[in-house]
Amino acid sequence: FKVYEIKFKDGFVYYGYTAKPFNLRLQEHLKASQKGKSLLYKKMRNAEYDCDCRVVQTFPTMEEALIWEKKLIKRTPHNLKLNSLQTQNYPNLYYK
């Protein structure tokens, strides 16, 4: 399981986790961003997809990845956070 970061030049950041190959997950984000209404997808379009994407850490279990992702989201200043409230309802309401 990978925890990843999508960061924009103005400091806005999104954290996610996935069991999928990282490039596949990014392709899914790109496709969804075409019409998606989340903060991340709006930011991607507004920034003309100019962002840096990287794997922050790899974990053996989903639980460990979720804990790390949640810590990163919590540490992000509120005014730079692109994670929606929906993605922070762990672990049952949102799976990637």
ChimeraX attribute file (.defattr): number of C-alpha atoms within 10 A of each C-alpha:
attribute: neighborCount
match mode: 1-to-1
recipient: residues
	/A:1	19
	/A:2	25
	/A:3	25
	/A:4	22
	/A:5	20
	/A:6	19
	/A:7	19
	/A:8	18
	/A:9	10
	/A:10	9
	/A:11	12
	/A:12	19
	/A:13	24
	/A:14	21
	/A:15	25
	/A:16	23
	/A:17	25
	/A:18	18
	/A:19	16
	/A:20	12
	/A:21	10
	/A:22	18
	/A:23	11
	/A:24	11
	/A:25	17
	/A:26	16
	/A:27	11
	/A:28	11
	/A:29	15
	/A:30	16
	/A:31	12
	/A:32	13
	/A:33	19
	/A:34	12
	/A:35	11
	/A:36	14
	/A:37	11
	/A:38	15
	/A:39	14
	/A:40	21
	/A:41	20
	/A:42	16
	/A:43	19
	/A:44	20
	/A:45	15
	/A:46	10
	/A:47	13
	/A:48	9
	/A:49	13
	/A:50	13
	/A:51	17
	/A:52	11
	/A:53	17
	/A:54	15
	/A:55	14
	/A:56	16
	/A:57	14
	/A:58	17
	/A:59	15
	/A:60	10
	/A:61	11
	/A:62	17
	/A:63	13
	/A:64	15
	/A:65	22
	/A:66	21
	/A:67	13
	/A:68	21
	/A:69	22
	/A:70	19
	/A:71	12
	/A:72	17
	/A:73	18
	/A:74	13
	/A:75	9
	/A:76	17
	/A:77	11
	/A:78	11
	/A:79	9
	/A:80	14
	/A:81	18
	/A:82	21
	/A:83	20
	/A:84	12
	/A:85	7
	/A:86	10
	/A:87	15
	/A:88	15
	/A:89	12
	/A:90	13
	/A:91	12
	/A:92	6
	/A:93	9
	/A:94	10
	/A:95	11
	/A:96	9
